Amino acid sequence: YAVDSTERSVIGRWKLTAALDFAEIASLDEREAKQLIGNTLTISRKQLKLGKEVCPSPDFESERVEPTLYLSKHYRASASQLGLPNPVTIVHLNCTAAFIKNRDRLVIFWDGWFFEAVRIRE
């Protein structure tokens, strides 16, 4: 059941609303990151889609972590700009990861940047 509730908490359509911070190694520059703001990220059981980029078969494996330590170790990034709860649930989605802030907000890691994402209510 745990997987289902985690899956449900990230499945849906999300609007990227802000580029919060970037990791030590990022493949986008700031201008490119800002161009993604306003785009819709769609997460389904089959795939994750942002613009033309598609990431097949997300695994939805999740873990609860201490954000400062986790981000420092895995991303060489600081948690200070991300406004994450402690502990935070991170959901691994194959090509990326989603940090759950609450029911309607995620922090999405994409191409080296951390984006604020807000759930789009249908």
VMD Tcl script that builds the backbone (N, CA, C; Angstrom):
set m [mol new atoms 366]
animate dup $m
set s [atomselect $m all]
$s set {name element resname resid chain x y z} {
  {N N TYR 1 A 0.823 -1.222 0.000}
  {CA C TYR 1 A 0.000 0.000 0.000}
  {C C TYR 1 A 0.848 1.258 0.000}
  {N N ALA 2 A 1.981 1.204 0.615}
  {CA C ALA 2 A 2.840 2.396 0.694}
  {C C ALA 2 A 3.212 2.905 -0.691}
  {N N VAL 3 A 3.552 1.976 -1.583}
  {CA C VAL 3 A 3.922 2.379 -2.943}
  {C C VAL 3 A 2.753 3.078 -3.614}
  {N N ASP 4 A 1.540 2.512 -3.446}
  {CA C ASP 4 A 0.372 3.113 -4.076}
  {C C ASP 4 A 0.146 4.548 -3.622}
  {N N SER 5 A 0.255 4.791 -2.314}
  {CA C SER 5 A -0.002 6.148 -1.840}
  {C C SER 5 A 1.094 7.105 -2.310}
  {N N THR 6 A 2.335 6.626 -2.361}
  {CA C THR 6 A 3.416 7.467 -2.865}
  {C C THR 6 A 3.203 7.739 -4.341}
  {N N GLU 7 A 2.844 6.691 -5.078}
  {CA C GLU 7 A 2.578 6.829 -6.500}
  {C C GLU 7 A 1.480 7.859 -6.721}
  {N N ARG 8 A 0.382 7.692 -5.973}
  {CA C ARG 8 A -0.751 8.624 -6.118}
  {C C ARG 8 A -0.344 10.052 -5.785}
  {N N SER 9 A 0.567 10.205 -4.837}
  {CA C SER 9 A 0.931 11.566 -4.429}
  {C C SER 9 A 1.743 12.309 -5.494}
  {N N VAL 10 A 2.350 11.599 -6.434}
  {CA C VAL 10 A 3.114 12.293 -7.480}
  {C C VAL 10 A 2.497 12.182 -8.874}
  {N N ILE 11 A 1.599 11.199 -9.079}
  {CA C ILE 11 A 0.959 11.057 -10.390}
  {C C ILE 11 A 0.035 12.241 -10.633}
  {N N GLY 12 A 0.100 12.765 -11.835}
  {CA C GLY 12 A -0.761 13.891 -12.181}
  {C C GLY 12 A -0.017 14.874 -13.065}
  {N N ARG 13 A -0.606 16.062 -13.208}
  {CA C ARG 13 A 0.010 17.119 -14.008}
  {C C ARG 13 A 0.480 18.209 -13.065}
  {N N TRP 14 A 1.704 18.674 -13.311}
  {CA C TRP 14 A 2.364 19.646 -12.438}
  {C C TRP 14 A 2.883 20.793 -13.280}
  {N N LYS 15 A 2.689 21.993 -12.805}
  {CA C LYS 15 A 3.219 23.165 -13.504}
  {C C LYS 15 A 4.500 23.605 -12.810}
  {N N LEU 16 A 5.573 23.741 -13.589}
  {CA C LEU 16 A 6.822 24.241 -13.017}
  {C C LEU 16 A 6.664 25.742 -12.794}
  {N N THR 17 A 6.837 26.185 -11.550}
  {CA C THR 17 A 6.580 27.588 -11.227}
  {C C THR 17 A 7.834 28.377 -10.883}
  {N N ALA 18 A 8.936 27.693 -10.568}
  {CA C ALA 18 A 10.158 28.418 -10.217}
  {C C ALA 18 A 11.363 27.494 -10.318}
  {N N ALA 19 A 12.495 28.066 -10.716}
  {CA C ALA 19 A 13.776 27.358 -10.655}
  {C C ALA 19 A 14.395 27.762 -9.324}
  {N N LEU 20 A 14.465 26.830 -8.373}
  {CA C LEU 20 A 14.860 27.157 -7.002}
  {C C LEU 20 A 16.369 27.191 -6.811}
  {N N ASP 21 A 17.060 26.215 -7.397}
  {CA C ASP 21 A 18.497 26.100 -7.172}
  {C C ASP 21 A 19.027 25.064 -8.148}
  {N N PHE 22 A 20.338 24.926 -8.196}
  {CA C PHE 22 A 20.917 23.936 -9.103}
  {C C PHE 22 A 21.986 23.137 -8.384}
  {N N ALA 23 A 22.271 21.956 -8.924}
  {CA C ALA 23 A 23.298 21.085 -8.362}
  {C C ALA 23 A 24.654 21.539 -8.874}
  {N N GLU 24 A 25.702 20.970 -8.299}
  {CA C GLU 24 A 27.058 21.346 -8.686}
  {C C GLU 24 A 27.280 21.127 -10.187}
  {N N ILE 25 A 26.715 20.039 -10.709}
  {CA C ILE 25 A 26.821 19.766 -12.137}
  {C C ILE 25 A 25.427 19.835 -12.724}
  {N N ALA 26 A 25.174 20.858 -13.523}
  {CA C ALA 26 A 23.854 21.033 -14.132}
  {C C ALA 26 A 24.032 21.095 -15.639}
  {N N SER 27 A 23.115 20.457 -16.374}
  {CA C SER 27 A 23.245 20.483 -17.828}
  {C C SER 27 A 22.491 21.649 -18.453}
  {N N LEU 28 A 21.708 22.359 -17.659}
  {CA C LEU 28 A 21.032 23.552 -18.157}
  {C C LEU 28 A 21.702 24.785 -17.560}
  {N N ASP 29 A 21.769 25.859 -18.348}
  {CA C ASP 29 A 22.207 27.114 -17.736}
  {C C ASP 29 A 20.966 27.824 -17.187}
  {N N GLU 30 A 21.173 28.957 -16.539}
  {CA C GLU 30 A 20.053 29.624 -15.873}
  {C C GLU 30 A 18.963 30.039 -16.860}
  {N N ARG 31 A 19.355 30.511 -18.029}
  {CA C ARG 31 A 18.381 30.937 -19.044}
  {C C ARG 31 A 17.526 29.750 -19.484}
  {N N GLU 32 A 18.171 28.610 -19.727}
  {CA C GLU 32 A 17.445 27.402 -20.145}
  {C C GLU 32 A 16.513 26.919 -19.042}
  {N N ALA 33 A 16.994 26.989 -17.803}
  {CA C ALA 33 A 16.172 26.567 -16.668}
  {C C ALA 33 A 14.932 27.457 -16.568}
  {N N LYS 34 A 15.113 28.769 -16.736}
  {CA C LYS 34 A 13.980 29.701 -16.640}
  {C C LYS 34 A 12.964 29.471 -17.767}
  {N N GLN 35 A 13.448 28.970 -18.914}
  {CA C GLN 35 A 12.531 28.698 -20.028}
  {C C GLN 35 A 11.582 27.541 -19.717}
  {N N LEU 36 A 11.969 26.678 -18.776}
  {CA C LEU 36 A 11.096 25.560 -18.406}
  {C C LEU 36 A 9.957 25.991 -17.480}
  {N N ILE 37 A 10.099 27.155 -16.847}
  {CA C ILE 37 A 9.068 27.633 -15.928}
  {C C ILE 37 A 7.782 27.877 -16.723}
  {N N GLY 38 A 6.685 27.368 -16.194}
  {CA C GLY 38 A 5.399 27.478 -16.881}
  {C C GLY 38 A 5.046 26.217 -17.652}
  {N N ASN 39 A 6.047 25.346 -17.901}
  {CA C ASN 39 A 5.781 24.088 -18.596}
  {C C ASN 39 A 5.060 23.115 -17.678}
  {N N THR 40 A 4.402 22.146 -18.303}
  {CA C THR 40 A 3.684 21.123 -17.552}
  {C C THR 40 A 4.472 19.824 -17.550}
  {N N LEU 41 A 4.639 19.288 -16.365}
  {CA C LEU 41 A 5.260 17.980 -16.181}
  {C C LEU 41 A 4.123 17.004 -15.919}
  {N N THR 42 A 4.051 15.938 -16.722}
  {CA C THR 42 A 3.015 14.937 -16.528}
  {C C THR 42 A 3.660 13.655 -16.013}
  {N N ILE 43 A 3.184 13.186 -14.877}
  {CA C ILE 43 A 3.689 11.946 -14.296}
  {C C ILE 43 A 2.549 10.926 -14.315}
  {N N SER 44 A 2.769 9.816 -15.014}
  {CA C SER 44 A 1.781 8.736 -15.038}
  {C C SER 44 A 2.493 7.438 -14.675}
  {N N ARG 45 A 1.730 6.367 -14.552}
  {CA C ARG 45 A 2.347 5.070 -14.242}
  {C C ARG 45 A 3.309 4.646 -15.337}
  {N N LYS 46 A 3.030 5.046 -16.590}
  {CA C LYS 46 A 3.833 4.600 -17.734}
  {C C LYS 46 A 5.053 5.471 -18.010}
  {N N GLN 47 A 4.919 6.768 -17.761}
  {CA C GLN 47 A 6.005 7.667 -18.140}
  {C C GLN 47 A 5.938 9.000 -17.415}
  {N N LEU 48 A 7.016 9.733 -17.581}
  {CA C LEU 48 A 7.134 11.087 -17.075}
  {C C LEU 48 A 7.420 11.931 -18.315}
  {N N LYS 49 A 6.719 13.055 -18.478}
  {CA C LYS 49 A 6.879 13.838 -19.698}
  {C C LYS 49 A 6.991 15.321 -19.342}
  {N N LEU 50 A 8.014 15.955 -19.874}
  {CA C LEU 50 A 8.196 17.395 -19.720}
  {C C LEU 50 A 8.591 17.930 -21.078}
  {N N GLY 51 A 7.690 18.715 -21.688}
  {CA C GLY 51 A 7.948 19.195 -23.044}
  {C C GLY 51 A 8.071 18.006 -23.985}
  {N N LYS 52 A 9.168 17.958 -24.734}
  {CA C LYS 52 A 9.383 16.853 -25.674}
  {C C LYS 52 A 10.122 15.682 -25.027}
  {N N GLU 53 A 10.629 15.902 -23.825}
  {CA C GLU 53 A 11.396 14.842 -23.164}
  {C C GLU 53 A 10.471 13.855 -22.464}
  {N N VAL 54 A 10.705 12.586 -22.749}
  {CA C VAL 54 A 9.907 11.526 -22.142}
  {C C VAL 54 A 10.833 10.569 -21.411}
  {N N CYS 55 A 10.429 10.216 -20.224}
  {CA C CYS 55 A 11.197 9.288 -19.401}
  {C C CYS 55 A 10.287 8.089 -19.143}
  {N N PRO 56 A 10.570 6.927 -19.755}
  {CA C PRO 56 A 9.666 5.783 -19.622}
  {C C PRO 56 A 9.750 5.079 -18.273}
  {N N SER 57 A 8.706 4.367 -17.964}
  {CA C SER 57 A 8.551 3.490 -16.787}
  {C C SER 57 A 9.218 3.949 -15.497}
  {N N PRO 58 A 8.663 4.993 -14.883}
  {CA C PRO 58 A 9.180 5.395 -13.563}
  {C C PRO 58 A 8.947 4.268 -12.556}
  {N N ASP 59 A 9.860 4.120 -11.597}
  {CA C ASP 59 A 9.706 3.008 -10.649}
  {C C ASP 59 A 9.005 3.399 -9.344}
  {N N PHE 60 A 8.897 4.689 -9.052}
  {CA C PHE 60 A 8.181 5.177 -7.873}
  {C C PHE 60 A 8.729 4.648 -6.554}
  {N N GLU 61 A 9.998 4.261 -6.554}
  {CA C GLU 61 A 10.603 3.835 -5.297}
  {C C GLU 61 A 10.779 5.082 -4.440}
  {N N SER 62 A 10.415 4.975 -3.172}
  {CA C SER 62 A 10.515 6.177 -2.342}
  {C C SER 62 A 11.260 5.896 -1.050}
  {N N GLU 63 A 11.772 6.972 -0.470}
  {CA C GLU 63 A 12.439 6.871 0.829}
  {C C GLU 63 A 12.285 8.201 1.541}
  {N N ARG 64 A 12.321 8.142 2.865}
  {CA C ARG 64 A 12.280 9.368 3.666}
  {C C ARG 64 A 13.709 9.688 4.073}
  {N N VAL 65 A 14.109 10.923 3.832}
  {CA C VAL 65 A 15.499 11.300 4.073}
  {C C VAL 65 A 15.577 12.641 4.789}
  {N N GLU 66 A 16.733 12.891 5.348}
  {CA C GLU 66 A 17.029 14.200 5.940}
  {C C GLU 66 A 17.551 15.048 4.774}
  {N N PRO 67 A 16.837 16.111 4.380}
  {CA C PRO 67 A 17.158 16.806 3.133}
  {C C PRO 67 A 18.575 17.383 3.040}
  {N N THR 68 A 19.074 17.989 4.096}
  {CA C THR 68 A 20.397 18.616 4.018}
  {C C THR 68 A 21.479 17.586 3.715}
  {N N LEU 69 A 21.465 16.478 4.451}
  {CA C LEU 69 A 22.466 15.430 4.235}
  {C C LEU 69 A 22.300 14.770 2.871}
  {N N TYR 70 A 21.066 14.454 2.516}
  {CA C TYR 70 A 20.793 13.746 1.266}
  {C C TYR 70 A 21.225 14.587 0.057}
  {N N LEU 71 A 20.829 15.848 0.053}
  {CA C LEU 71 A 21.162 16.714 -1.091}
  {C C LEU 71 A 22.656 16.953 -1.191}
  {N N SER 72 A 23.297 17.088 -0.048}
  {CA C SER 72 A 24.737 17.286 -0.038}
  {C C SER 72 A 25.447 16.056 -0.615}
  {N N LYS 73 A 25.015 14.878 -0.182}
  {CA C LYS 73 A 25.676 13.648 -0.594}
  {C C LYS 73 A 25.375 13.273 -2.055}
  {N N HIS 74 A 24.100 13.336 -2.455}
  {CA C HIS 74 A 23.694 12.815 -3.763}
  {C C HIS 74 A 23.703 13.856 -4.882}
  {N N TYR 75 A 23.574 15.124 -4.542}
  {CA C TYR 75 A 23.484 16.153 -5.578}
  {C C TYR 75 A 24.553 17.232 -5.444}
  {N N ARG 76 A 25.317 17.158 -4.357}
  {CA C ARG 76 A 26.256 18.240 -4.039}
  {C C ARG 76 A 25.540 19.592 -4.124}
  {N N ALA 77 A 24.382 19.625 -3.500}
  {CA C ALA 77 A 23.542 20.819 -3.523}
  {C C ALA 77 A 23.084 21.120 -2.107}
  {N N SER 78 A 22.635 22.328 -1.913}
  {CA C SER 78 A 22.148 22.762 -0.611}
  {C C SER 78 A 20.628 22.657 -0.575}
  {N N ALA 79 A 20.090 22.326 0.573}
  {CA C ALA 79 A 18.630 22.257 0.726}
  {C C ALA 79 A 18.048 23.613 1.099}
  {N N SER 80 A 18.894 24.601 1.354}
  {CA C SER 80 A 18.420 25.854 1.954}
  {C C SER 80 A 17.403 26.606 1.084}
  {N N GLN 81 A 17.510 26.516 -0.234}
  {CA C GLN 81 A 16.600 27.258 -1.115}
  {C C GLN 81 A 15.326 26.491 -1.454}
  {N N LEU 82 A 15.234 25.230 -1.027}
  {CA C LEU 82 A 14.173 24.363 -1.534}
  {C C LEU 82 A 12.923 24.307 -0.663}
  {N N GLY 83 A 13.035 24.737 0.585}
  {CA C GLY 83 A 11.869 24.759 1.463}
  {C C GLY 83 A 11.261 23.389 1.714}
  {N N LEU 84 A 12.111 22.383 1.862}
  {CA C LEU 84 A 11.622 21.016 2.048}
  {C C LEU 84 A 11.328 20.723 3.519}
  {N N PRO 85 A 10.325 19.873 3.758}
  {CA C PRO 85 A 10.102 19.434 5.140}
  {C C PRO 85 A 11.223 18.490 5.567}
  {N N ASN 86 A 11.380 18.278 6.853}
  {CA C ASN 86 A 12.395 17.360 7.357}
  {C C ASN 86 A 11.734 16.396 8.340}
  {N N PRO 87 A 11.736 15.068 8.058}
  {CA C PRO 87 A 12.314 14.459 6.852}
  {C C PRO 87 A 11.428 14.720 5.633}
  {N N VAL 88 A 11.982 14.515 4.458}
  {CA C VAL 88 A 11.231 14.683 3.217}
  {C C VAL 88 A 11.145 13.321 2.531}
  {N N THR 89 A 10.027 13.076 1.848}
  {CA C THR 89 A 9.897 11.857 1.050}
  {C C THR 89 A 10.394 12.179 -0.350}
  {N N ILE 90 A 11.346 11.376 -0.819}
  {CA C ILE 90 A 11.847 11.521 -2.182}
  {C C ILE 90 A 11.346 10.320 -2.974}
  {N N VAL 91 A 10.819 10.594 -4.165}
  {CA C VAL 91 A 10.311 9.542 -5.036}
  {C C VAL 91 A 11.224 9.474 -6.249}
  {N N HIS 92 A 11.834 8.316 -6.457}
  {CA C HIS 92 A 12.739 8.129 -7.594}
  {C C HIS 92 A 11.918 7.770 -8.828}
  {N N LEU 93 A 12.156 8.503 -9.914}
  {CA C LEU 93 A 11.356 8.323 -11.127}
  {C C LEU 93 A 12.247 7.989 -12.325}
  {N N ASN 94 A 13.224 7.120 -12.109}
  {CA C ASN 94 A 14.186 6.722 -13.148}
  {C C ASN 94 A 15.078 7.860 -13.605}
  {N N CYS 95 A 14.568 8.784 -14.429}
  {CA C CYS 95 A 15.451 9.832 -14.953}
  {C C CYS 95 A 15.512 11.045 -14.032}
  {N N THR 96 A 14.742 11.038 -12.978}
  {CA C THR 96 A 14.740 12.188 -12.083}
  {C C THR 96 A 14.236 11.783 -10.699}
  {N N ALA 97 A 14.017 12.773 -9.863}
  {CA C ALA 97 A 13.481 12.533 -8.525}
  {C C ALA 97 A 12.524 13.665 -8.170}
  {N N ALA 98 A 11.526 13.313 -7.372}
  {CA C ALA 98 A 10.567 14.307 -6.881}
  {C C ALA 98 A 10.630 14.300 -5.366}
  {N N PHE 99 A 10.753 15.475 -4.793}
  {CA C PHE 99 A 10.725 15.638 -3.344}
  {C C PHE 99 A 9.330 16.152 -3.000}
  {N N ILE 100 A 8.622 15.456 -2.114}
  {CA C ILE 100 A 7.245 15.846 -1.812}
  {C C ILE 100 A 7.232 16.898 -0.710}
  {N N LYS 101 A 6.765 18.108 -1.069}
  {CA C LYS 101 A 6.610 19.178 -0.067}
  {C C LYS 101 A 5.281 18.998 0.654}
  {N N ASN 102 A 4.217 18.816 -0.127}
  {CA C ASN 102 A 2.884 18.521 0.411}
  {C C ASN 102 A 2.036 17.974 -0.736}
  {N N ARG 103 A 0.749 17.814 -0.520}
  {CA C ARG 103 A -0.118 17.189 -1.535}
  {C C ARG 103 A -0.057 17.893 -2.881}
  {N N ASP 104 A 0.121 19.189 -2.856}
  {CA C ASP 104 A 0.021 19.964 -4.091}
  {C C ASP 104 A 1.328 20.604 -4.536}
  {N N ARG 105 A 2.426 20.267 -3.878}
  {CA C ARG 105 A 3.717 20.853 -4.253}
  {C C ARG 105 A 4.825 19.811 -4.222}
  {N N LEU 106 A 5.634 19.844 -5.272}
  {CA C LEU 106 A 6.812 18.987 -5.348}
  {C C LEU 106 A 8.018 19.856 -5.651}
  {N N VAL 107 A 9.177 19.345 -5.338}
  {CA C VAL 107 A 10.411 19.886 -5.891}
  {C C VAL 107 A 10.911 18.801 -6.838}
  {N N ILE 108 A 11.042 19.155 -8.111}
  {CA C ILE 108 A 11.467 18.212 -9.149}
  {C C ILE 108 A 12.906 18.516 -9.532}
  {N N PHE 109 A 13.709 17.476 -9.593}
  {CA C PHE 109 A 15.091 17.634 -10.052}
  {C C PHE 109 A 15.103 17.314 -11.547}
  {N N TRP 110 A 15.535 18.273 -12.371}
  {CA C TRP 110 A 15.518 18.080 -13.820}
  {C C TRP 110 A 16.755 18.719 -14.436}
  {N N ASP 111 A 17.562 17.925 -15.098}
  {CA C ASP 111 A 18.761 18.427 -15.788}
  {C C ASP 111 A 19.638 19.299 -14.894}
  {N N GLY 112 A 19.746 18.904 -13.620}
  {CA C GLY 112 A 20.646 19.607 -12.723}
  {C C GLY 112 A 20.014 20.741 -11.936}
  {N N TRP 113 A 18.742 21.019 -12.174}
  {CA C TRP 113 A 18.042 22.094 -11.467}
  {C C TRP 113 A 16.929 21.533 -10.599}
  {N N PHE 114 A 16.632 22.247 -9.539}
  {CA C PHE 114 A 15.502 21.916 -8.675}
  {C C PHE 114 A 14.387 22.912 -8.976}
  {N N PHE 115 A 13.248 22.392 -9.394}
  {CA C PHE 115 A 12.106 23.237 -9.753}
  {C C PHE 115 A 10.967 23.046 -8.770}
  {N N GLU 116 A 10.317 24.146 -8.438}
  {CA C GLU 116 A 9.067 24.094 -7.685}
  {C C GLU 116 A 8.001 23.665 -8.684}
  {N N ALA 117 A 7.152 22.708 -8.307}
  {CA C ALA 117 A 6.075 22.257 -9.178}
  {C C ALA 117 A 4.774 22.232 -8.381}
  {N N VAL 118 A 3.722 22.802 -8.974}
  {CA C VAL 118 A 2.430 22.903 -8.316}
  {C C VAL 118 A 1.430 22.040 -9.082}
  {N N ARG 119 A 0.649 21.252 -8.337}
  {CA C ARG 119 A -0.323 20.359 -8.957}
  {C C ARG 119 A -1.351 21.167 -9.751}
  {N N ILE 120 A -1.654 20.697 -10.948}
  {CA C ILE 120 A -2.709 21.309 -11.775}
  {C C ILE 120 A -3.998 20.550 -11.469}
  {N N ARG 121 A -4.959 21.260 -10.952}
  {CA C ARG 121 A -6.253 20.654 -10.623}
  {C C ARG 121 A -7.091 20.611 -11.900}
  {N N GLU 122 A -7.584 19.438 -12.252}
  {CA C GLU 122 A -8.375 19.296 -13.488}
  {C C GLU 122 A -9.812 19.678 -13.236}
}
mol reanalyze $m
mol bondsrecalc $m
mol representation Tube
mol addrep $m
